[in-house]
């Protein structure tokens, strides 16, 4: 759709810097492989969506590693300083200031995201001022705004990584009079339990032909099937 911007928040693929809660159980190397596979799934969905995308990466000094992860033929933008909320607000604000009529932001650790979900977010913003994709843990996997509905306050003083995030965000949007559309909820992949859940039905079948599905197939015996502690 004309006037859309899709922003993908990416961390450089550095051991010990990505998926730290997962790494505490499966080790830095396995967590890094999981993250790389998640990014590959996300970028496949992004590319198939037809929406113009920008990789918003951190740290700024690790651009070379991010380019190696995502491929060179992309638009790049370093993340702003500050907490997660400040970085998200800045990325959306810059996209809208640069001329986008609608801006959607996602993370890079969403193995189940699809092109149709991303296009659905853009279509919602054609008739609503905001869009939110709730996550199974109470957070959200996508947020987006139309230019006339952008509300940076939804990112301020937010208790990130808690089950209250999505509900509080919706409350703030409603209090500010924003019309908001919702996308289907998606499961997270932050913990060993999340990873084990994705390795079982029905998700494993949906992921089978994807990079993350191949990661699950290669790692399942060692990390899930033979170790009930990961469940």
Backbone bond lengths (Angstrom), bond angles and torsions (degrees), N, CA, C in turn:
res aa  C-N    CA-C-N  psi(-1)  N-CA   C-N-CA  omega(-1)  CA-C   N-CA-C  phi
1 X - - - 1.459 - - 1.521 109.59 -
2 X 1.314 115.59 138.84 1.461 120.19 -178.69 1.519 110.17 -66.52
3 X 1.347 116.12 140.63 1.455 120.56 177.34 1.507 115.13 86.12
4 X 1.344 117.99 7.44 1.457 121.03 -179.13 1.520 111.48 -95.33
5 X 1.327 115.50 151.41 1.465 122.30 171.34 1.511 108.24 -133.97
6 X 1.310 116.38 132.15 1.470 122.62 177.23 1.522 107.96 -114.53
7 X 1.310 117.06 120.45 1.459 123.48 -176.75 1.520 108.78 -109.72
8 X 1.334 116.32 128.51 1.462 121.67 -178.11 1.526 108.33 -116.81
9 X 1.330 116.74 114.77 1.459 121.36 -179.48 1.529 108.86 -81.60
10 X 1.327 116.12 120.93 1.466 121.95 -175.02 1.526 109.98 -127.68
11 X 1.325 115.95 137.25 1.460 121.98 170.19 1.520 108.94 -98.98
12 X 1.310 116.14 144.52 1.462 119.61 175.23 1.527 109.39 -59.61
13 X 1.335 117.63 139.30 1.474 121.12 -176.95 1.520 111.98 -78.48
14 X 1.312 115.05 74.72 1.463 121.25 -177.78 1.524 109.37 -112.92
15 X 1.329 118.89 130.41 1.475 121.13 179.66 1.522 111.05 -55.62
16 X 1.324 115.31 135.17 1.451 120.41 179.87 1.504 114.71 83.57
17 X 1.352 117.69 -3.79 1.469 121.72 -178.34 1.518 112.78 -112.26
18 X 1.327 117.69 -11.91 1.456 120.66 -178.77 1.532 109.47 -123.99
19 X 1.339 115.46 144.73 1.463 122.32 176.47 1.527 111.53 48.61
20 X 1.327 115.80 55.82 1.460 120.36 -173.42 1.523 112.56 -68.48
21 X 1.346 117.49 -34.13 1.470 118.89 177.58 1.525 110.88 -67.10
22 X 1.310 115.89 -36.72 1.462 120.00 176.39 1.526 110.41 -69.53
23 X 1.326 115.89 -41.60 1.463 120.55 -177.95 1.519 112.03 -62.49
24 X 1.319 117.49 -29.75 1.461 120.19 -179.97 1.520 111.74 -60.20
25 X 1.340 117.28 -25.29 1.467 120.66 -179.71 1.514 112.83 -103.99
26 X 1.341 117.66 -39.25 1.467 119.71 -173.10 1.524 112.82 -104.71
27 X 1.333 117.49 -6.76 1.462 121.04 -179.32 1.517 112.12 95.64
28 X 1.326 115.23 156.12 1.462 121.04 -176.95 1.525 112.26 -61.92
29 X 1.320 116.95 -40.85 1.468 119.78 -175.06 1.528 110.87 -66.03
30 X 1.325 117.57 -45.57 1.465 120.46 179.92 1.523 111.05 -67.03
31 X 1.337 116.76 -39.68 1.465 119.87 178.40 1.527 110.57 -63.45
32 X 1.317 116.62 -39.21 1.468 120.02 177.85 1.523 110.78 -64.53
33 X 1.333 117.10 -43.57 1.475 119.97 177.78 1.530 110.95 -61.52
34 X 1.334 116.30 -40.36 1.467 120.04 177.71 1.521 110.32 -61.65
35 X 1.325 116.55 -44.46 1.467 120.26 -179.28 1.526 111.12 -63.99
36 X 1.315 117.70 -44.82 1.457 120.82 179.01 1.525 111.22 -59.00
37 X 1.340 116.70 -39.31 1.463 120.22 178.49 1.524 111.05 -68.92
38 X 1.324 117.55 -38.22 1.469 120.68 176.84 1.523 110.94 -62.20
39 X 1.331 116.20 -44.76 1.463 120.06 178.80 1.524 110.51 -59.74
40 X 1.324 117.04 -41.88 1.459 120.19 179.05 1.528 110.88 -61.29
41 X 1.334 117.80 -41.55 1.465 120.78 176.27 1.521 111.48 -61.21
42 X 1.330 115.77 -46.76 1.466 120.28 -178.29 1.523 110.73 -61.98
43 X 1.314 117.84 -46.45 1.459 120.34 -177.10 1.525 111.65 -67.34
44 X 1.328 117.74 -31.81 1.464 119.66 175.11 1.526 110.14 -63.46
45 X 1.338 116.78 -42.00 1.460 120.80 177.94 1.522 111.04 -67.31
46 X 1.318 116.51 -42.26 1.466 121.30 178.56 1.522 110.45 -59.37
47 X 1.327 117.06 -48.77 1.459 120.67 -177.44 1.531 111.49 -63.87
48 X 1.335 116.39 -38.31 1.466 120.15 -178.69 1.529 112.36 -76.06
49 X 1.332 117.64 -17.31 1.465 120.33 -177.96 1.522 112.69 -71.50
50 X 1.327 116.69 -25.32 1.451 120.38 -176.77 1.521 113.91 81.26
51 X 1.320 118.29 1.78 1.463 121.60 179.86 1.524 110.11 -86.46
52 X 1.328 118.14 137.24 1.465 119.93 178.09 1.521 110.59 -66.80
53 X 1.329 116.51 125.71 1.464 121.03 -170.85 1.520 111.80 -118.64
54 X 1.327 114.38 150.24 1.463 123.23 173.55 1.518 108.17 -127.44
55 X 1.321 116.35 133.29 1.461 121.94 174.38 1.530 107.87 -86.70
56 X 1.314 115.93 118.18 1.469 121.95 -179.59 1.528 106.32 -105.86
57 X 1.324 116.45 105.50 1.463 119.93 -163.71 1.530 113.16 -115.47
58 X 1.319 113.89 161.77 1.456 122.91 175.58 1.529 108.71 -148.35
59 X 1.345 119.13 146.98 1.459 126.58 -6.11 1.534 111.14 -77.57
60 X 1.307 115.66 160.84 1.463 120.51 -177.42 1.521 111.51 -60.72
61 X 1.336 116.68 -30.70 1.460 120.95 -176.89 1.529 112.95 -75.42
62 X 1.339 117.18 -9.21 1.470 120.32 -175.86 1.523 112.22 -108.46
63 X 1.312 116.99 29.54 1.470 119.35 -177.87 1.534 111.68 -57.53
64 X 1.315 117.56 -39.66 1.465 119.96 -178.13 1.531 111.16 -58.66
65 X 1.327 116.73 -41.07 1.460 120.29 179.20 1.526 111.43 -68.25
66 X 1.322 117.02 -35.46 1.461 120.89 178.93 1.519 110.48 -69.73
67 X 1.333 116.58 -40.48 1.472 120.17 177.25 1.529 110.11 -62.41
68 X 1.322 116.70 -40.82 1.461 119.60 178.09 1.525 110.98 -63.33
69 X 1.328 117.50 -33.53 1.458 121.91 179.15 1.523 112.11 -73.55
70 X 1.319 116.46 -43.27 1.472 121.26 -170.02 1.520 114.14 -98.46
71 X 1.326 117.96 -16.55 1.453 120.81 -175.34 1.522 110.35 94.77
72 X 1.330 117.98 145.58 1.467 121.02 -170.30 1.517 115.10 -75.38
73 X 1.308 119.74 -24.06 1.466 121.77 -171.08 1.527 110.71 -84.24
74 X 1.331 115.97 61.85 1.462 120.57 -177.62 1.526 110.74 -142.34
75 X 1.316 115.57 168.06 1.454 121.84 172.65 1.529 108.13 -91.15
76 X 1.339 116.39 140.51 1.460 120.82 -173.34 1.518 110.87 -125.90
77 X 1.319 115.30 146.73 1.463 121.15 176.13 1.526 108.50 -155.10
78 X 1.321 119.17 124.54 1.467 119.42 177.37 1.520 111.10 -70.93
79 X 1.316 116.01 148.61 1.455 120.47 176.30 1.522 109.90 -72.04
80 X 1.320 115.36 149.19 1.458 121.40 177.85 1.526 109.91 -73.13
81 X 1.339 117.44 162.99 1.469 119.67 173.17 1.527 110.27 -67.33
82 X 1.328 115.53 165.79 1.460 120.05 174.71 1.511 112.66 110.92
83 X 1.342 114.86 -176.16 1.453 119.75 -179.64 1.528 110.11 -75.35
84 X 1.329 115.59 -179.46 1.457 120.04 -177.08 1.525 111.68 -57.16
85 X 1.322 117.10 -43.09 1.452 120.27 -179.53 1.518 112.65 -61.36
86 X 1.327 116.82 -43.37 1.463 120.65 179.60 1.520 110.84 -63.80
87 X 1.323 117.11 -38.65 1.459 120.76 -178.92 1.526 111.66 -70.12
88 X 1.342 116.56 -39.26 1.456 120.16 177.63 1.529 111.14 -67.05
89 X 1.322 115.97 -45.12 1.468 120.02 -179.91 1.521 110.99 -60.79
90 X 1.324 116.31 -41.34 1.460 119.76 -179.79 1.530 111.55 -64.49
91 X 1.319 117.24 -43.80 1.460 119.95 -178.74 1.518 111.39 -62.18
92 X 1.324 117.51 -44.30 1.463 120.57 179.04 1.523 111.13 -67.59
93 X 1.322 116.26 -42.75 1.466 120.40 -179.96 1.526 111.30 -59.70
94 X 1.326 117.13 -43.06 1.458 120.76 -179.07 1.518 111.45 -66.20
95 X 1.337 117.05 -40.43 1.463 119.77 179.62 1.524 111.00 -63.39
96 X 1.323 116.91 -43.52 1.461 120.30 179.74 1.521 111.48 -69.25
97 X 1.325 117.11 -37.44 1.468 120.24 177.86 1.519 111.70 -68.17
98 X 1.329 116.74 -27.61 1.465 120.82 -179.49 1.525 112.91 -82.91
99 X 1.329 117.51 1.71 1.452 119.66 173.11 1.512 117.12 119.57
100 X 1.327 118.22 -7.58 1.466 119.26 177.97 1.524 109.98 -67.64
101 X 1.313 116.29 139.79 1.460 121.30 173.94 1.525 111.20 -84.66
102 X 1.341 115.78 -28.51 1.466 122.74 -179.18 1.526 107.64 -138.72
103 X 1.323 116.48 133.64 1.467 120.80 -180.00 1.522 109.28 -130.49
104 X 1.324 115.17 130.36 1.460 122.67 -179.51 1.519 108.41 -121.48
105 X 1.330 116.67 137.47 1.462 121.81 -177.83 1.523 109.55 -124.52
106 X 1.336 115.41 134.16 1.462 121.45 176.69 1.526 109.16 -133.74
107 X 1.328 115.49 165.39 1.447 121.35 171.50 1.514 110.34 -88.18
108 X 1.320 115.74 -179.88 1.469 120.69 -177.90 1.521 111.89 -109.36
109 X 1.328 117.16 13.78 1.471 121.21 -177.00 1.528 110.62 -121.80
110 X 1.339 115.12 49.40 1.468 121.67 -175.57 1.520 109.67 -121.84
111 X 1.316 118.99 79.95 1.467 119.50 -174.24 1.516 114.01 -62.95
112 X 1.342 118.45 -20.82 1.462 120.77 -177.02 1.520 114.17 -99.93
113 X 1.317 118.76 3.89 1.460 119.63 178.19 1.526 109.83 -67.03
114 X 1.329 116.80 146.19 1.456 121.76 -177.57 1.525 110.33 -127.56
115 X 1.332 117.17 159.78 1.474 119.65 175.73 1.523 112.14 -58.70
116 X 1.329 117.12 -37.86 1.462 119.23 -177.11 1.531 111.43 -67.21
117 X 1.339 118.02 -34.73 1.459 120.00 176.52 1.526 111.31 -65.38
118 X 1.318 116.84 -39.67 1.463 120.07 178.94 1.523 110.80 -66.99
119 X 1.324 116.77 -41.77 1.472 119.32 177.15 1.527 110.71 -66.25
120 X 1.334 116.28 -35.79 1.462 119.86 178.06 1.525 110.96 -62.12
121 X 1.329 116.94 -39.27 1.467 120.25 177.16 1.516 110.90 -59.95
122 X 1.328 116.61 -44.11 1.467 120.05 179.23 1.522 111.08 -64.55
123 X 1.322 117.27 -39.55 1.468 120.35 179.34 1.524 111.23 -66.56
124 X 1.328 117.69 -38.17 1.464 120.29 177.14 1.522 110.30 -59.47
125 X 1.335 116.48 -40.14 1.466 120.16 -178.41 1.522 112.71 -71.10
126 X 1.314 117.74 -10.47 1.461 119.59 173.31 1.525 111.28 -72.79
127 X 1.358 117.27 -19.23 1.472 119.85 -178.04 1.529 112.92 -130.54
128 X 1.336 118.07 -7.59 1.467 121.91 176.25 1.524 108.74 -125.69
129 X 1.331 115.82 160.26 1.470 119.75 -178.33 1.523 113.08 -84.28
130 X 1.320 117.59 -20.71 1.462 121.10 -178.19 1.515 109.20 -146.68
131 X 1.329 115.59 159.48 1.457 122.01 177.03 1.515 108.33 -141.75
132 X 1.341 116.23 143.64 1.457 120.95 -179.57 1.526 108.81 -137.87
133 X 1.322 115.18 136.14 1.460 121.48 173.01 1.512 108.90 -109.25
134 X 1.322 119.44 102.44 1.473 121.33 -177.86 1.524 111.89 -66.08
135 X 1.311 115.79 150.60 1.464 122.02 174.46 1.519 109.26 -105.63
136 X 1.309 115.53 158.12 1.459 120.83 -175.92 1.528 112.91 -63.99
137 X 1.327 117.62 -22.97 1.465 120.16 -177.49 1.522 113.53 -92.47
138 X 1.332 117.92 7.93 1.456 121.13 -179.98 1.515 113.95 97.57
139 X 1.313 117.92 -6.95 1.460 121.20 173.19 1.518 110.37 -89.16
140 X 1.319 116.63 -151.93 1.464 119.43 174.04 1.517 109.63 -144.75
141 X 1.339 114.49 151.80 1.462 119.96 -178.14 1.516 112.27 -102.94
142 X 1.321 117.87 -12.97 1.469 122.22 179.20 1.516 108.75 -149.24
143 X 1.324 115.14 142.52 1.457 121.49 170.40 1.518 107.67 -142.23
144 X 1.322 116.19 143.63 1.463 119.30 -179.96 1.515 110.98 -153.34
145 X 1.325 114.40 158.86 1.456 120.57 -178.07 1.523 110.74 -140.41
146 X 1.314 114.57 146.63 1.449 121.05 162.58 1.522 107.17 -81.24
147 X 1.322 116.64 155.39 1.464 118.58 -174.55 1.525 111.72 -57.56
148 X 1.322 117.56 -39.54 1.465 119.68 -177.69 1.522 113.14 -77.72
149 X 1.339 117.40 -0.34 1.461 119.71 -179.34 1.510 114.66 -119.49
150 X 1.331 117.78 2.46 1.461 119.94 -174.68 1.516 110.68 -59.84
151 X 1.348 115.34 131.64 1.457 121.56 -176.29 1.521 109.52 -134.63
152 X 1.336 118.28 88.74 1.478 120.63 -179.35 1.521 113.27 -58.88
153 X 1.341 117.62 -23.91 1.457 120.12 -177.51 1.525 113.17 -61.60
154 X 1.337 117.98 -20.57 1.472 118.48 -179.27 1.525 111.62 -68.68
155 X 1.329 117.50 -13.45 1.462 120.89 -178.22 1.531 113.03 -100.55
156 X 1.319 117.42 -9.79 1.463 120.97 -174.14 1.526 111.33 -84.49
157 X 1.332 116.33 137.73 1.470 122.20 175.61 1.526 111.89 50.17
158 X 1.323 115.83 44.62 1.461 121.53 179.55 1.529 109.45 -94.97
159 X 1.323 118.20 135.43 1.473 120.26 178.26 1.530 111.19 -78.54
160 X 1.320 116.25 74.43 1.459 121.52 -175.22 1.523 111.27 -57.59
161 X 1.315 115.54 151.29 1.472 123.79 179.24 1.528 112.37 64.95
162 X 1.338 116.01 29.66 1.460 120.85 173.70 1.529 108.28 -126.20
163 X 1.347 117.61 162.40 1.462 120.54 179.87 1.524 114.33 -69.88
164 X 1.336 117.60 -3.54 1.464 120.63 -175.72 1.529 113.45 -89.44
165 X 1.327 118.33 -7.99 1.463 121.07 -167.00 1.528 112.78 -62.64
166 X 1.322 118.19 -52.29 1.472 119.80 -176.12 1.524 110.99 -64.72
167 X 1.335 117.31 -45.29 1.464 120.07 -178.55 1.521 111.35 -62.49
168 X 1.330 116.99 -42.26 1.463 120.14 179.97 1.524 110.56 -67.21
169 X 1.329 117.05 -37.62 1.460 120.32 177.46 1.521 110.61 -62.37
170 X 1.321 117.76 -45.37 1.467 121.08 178.61 1.522 111.43 -64.11
171 X 1.326 117.21 -37.39 1.464 120.62 177.35 1.520 110.96 -62.61
172 X 1.317 116.47 -43.59 1.467 119.84 179.94 1.529 111.47 -66.58
173 X 1.314 116.68 -39.59 1.461 120.03 178.10 1.531 110.93 -63.01
174 X 1.327 116.43 -43.93 1.460 120.15 179.65 1.527 111.16 -65.49
175 X 1.334 116.67 -41.57 1.460 120.32 -179.36 1.525 111.74 -63.48
176 X 1.330 116.43 -29.45 1.460 120.93 179.10 1.529 112.14 -88.36
177 X 1.332 116.70 2.60 1.455 120.29 176.79 1.512 115.00 78.59
178 X 1.341 117.50 19.62 1.459 120.41 -179.93 1.534 110.28 -83.75
179 X 1.321 116.28 137.26 1.452 120.44 172.19 1.525 107.78 -83.95
180 X 1.337 116.01 130.68 1.466 120.50 -171.08 1.522 110.60 -131.38
181 X 1.327 115.40 134.53 1.454 121.55 173.14 1.517 110.55 -106.82
182 X 1.336 115.88 151.20 1.461 121.37 -178.03 1.520 111.31 -113.33
183 X 1.319 115.12 142.73 1.453 123.17 172.23 1.525 109.36 -99.07
184 X 1.332 117.66 166.35 1.472 119.32 174.85 1.530 111.42 -60.83
185 X 1.313 115.41 148.90 1.467 120.72 176.84 1.521 109.92 -73.19
186 X 1.325 116.06 146.45 1.459 122.46 175.07 1.523 109.05 -124.63
187 X 1.328 117.36 147.85 1.464 119.70 176.33 1.521 111.50 -73.71
188 X 1.324 115.42 149.38 1.461 121.52 176.23 1.523 110.49 -83.55
189 X 1.325 114.91 170.04 1.461 119.93 170.72 1.525 108.32 -139.96
190 X 1.339 114.86 73.24 1.459 121.50 -177.87 1.523 113.47 -112.70
191 X 1.331 116.97 -23.18 1.457 121.02 -172.58 1.527 110.33 -126.60
192 X 1.329 117.57 166.04 1.461 119.61 174.86 1.527 112.77 -56.83
193 X 1.335 117.48 -37.77 1.468 120.27 178.52 1.523 110.74 -63.63
194 X 1.336 116.92 -39.91 1.469 120.42 177.00 1.524 110.39 -61.56
195 X 1.310 115.73 -44.75 1.463 120.67 -178.23 1.524 110.93 -64.05
196 X 1.317 116.48 -42.54 1.464 119.95 178.62 1.520 111.06 -65.26
197 X 1.329 117.24 -36.25 1.464 120.77 178.73 1.526 110.73 -63.78
198 X 1.308 117.13 -42.14 1.465 120.71 178.56 1.522 111.85 -68.53
199 X 1.333 115.87 -22.68 1.463 119.76 179.66 1.525 112.64 -80.63
200 X 1.343 117.14 -4.18 1.457 120.95 179.46 1.514 111.34 -113.97
201 X 1.330 116.74 175.99 1.457 120.49 179.05 1.534 110.59 -68.99
202 X 1.344 118.05 148.22 1.478 126.53 1.86 1.523 113.61 -91.09
203 X 1.348 116.10 -3.04 1.455 118.84 -170.85 1.528 112.40 -69.05
204 X 1.310 117.20 -38.77 1.463 119.07 -175.67 1.527 111.63 -59.09
205 X 1.330 116.30 -38.46 1.456 119.33 178.69 1.530 111.40 -66.15
206 X 1.324 116.98 -38.98 1.465 120.42 178.77 1.520 112.12 -67.73
207 X 1.324 116.21 -29.28 1.462 121.07 -176.36 1.523 113.20 -92.39
208 X 1.304 118.04 -5.51 1.462 122.49 -166.09 1.524 113.77 -53.34
209 X 1.319 118.03 -42.70 1.467 120.95 -174.25 1.526 113.14 -91.22
210 X 1.323 117.90 11.96 1.460 121.90 -176.30 1.524 110.64 -106.48
211 X 1.342 117.95 165.85 1.468 119.81 175.55 1.523 112.94 -56.53
212 X 1.328 117.14 -39.40 1.459 118.96 179.67 1.527 110.75 -70.19
213 X 1.314 117.36 -34.94 1.452 120.50 175.30 1.516 111.72 -62.44
214 X 1.327 116.27 -38.88 1.474 119.60 177.40 1.522 110.57 -67.78
215 X 1.313 117.03 -36.63 1.464 120.14 175.26 1.533 110.36 -61.11
216 X 1.323 116.56 -45.11 1.462 119.89 179.02 1.523 111.42 -61.42
217 X 1.326 116.05 -41.78 1.465 119.72 -179.10 1.525 111.49 -64.21
218 X 1.332 116.16 -38.13 1.460 120.15 -178.77 1.523 111.69 -74.18
219 X 1.328 116.79 -33.31 1.456 119.43 -172.22 1.506 115.01 -103.09
220 X 1.344 118.05 -4.47 1.461 118.64 -169.96 1.522 113.10 -63.46
221 X 1.311 118.27 -44.85 1.461 119.42 -175.73 1.522 111.26 -61.85
222 X 1.319 116.28 -43.60 1.459 120.18 -176.75 1.524 112.11 -73.68
223 X 1.338 116.43 -39.15 1.460 118.81 -169.42 1.515 114.86 -100.18
224 X 1.322 118.53 -24.78 1.453 119.68 -174.88 1.525 112.35 -119.79
225 X 1.323 116.23 -61.72 1.455 120.61 -168.18 1.518 112.63 -61.07
226 X 1.324 118.24 -34.16 1.461 121.03 -176.05 1.522 112.99 -101.17
227 X 1.325 117.08 5.57 1.460 119.29 -178.05 1.514 110.02 -137.60
228 X 1.324 118.56 91.43 1.462 120.77 -178.65 1.514 113.58 -62.13
229 X 1.342 117.72 -15.72 1.454 119.88 177.01 1.505 113.26 -64.38
230 X 1.336 117.55 -21.59 1.446 120.61 178.37 1.523 111.84 -83.46
231 X 1.314 117.11 -3.48 1.453 120.05 177.30 1.513 109.77 -102.09
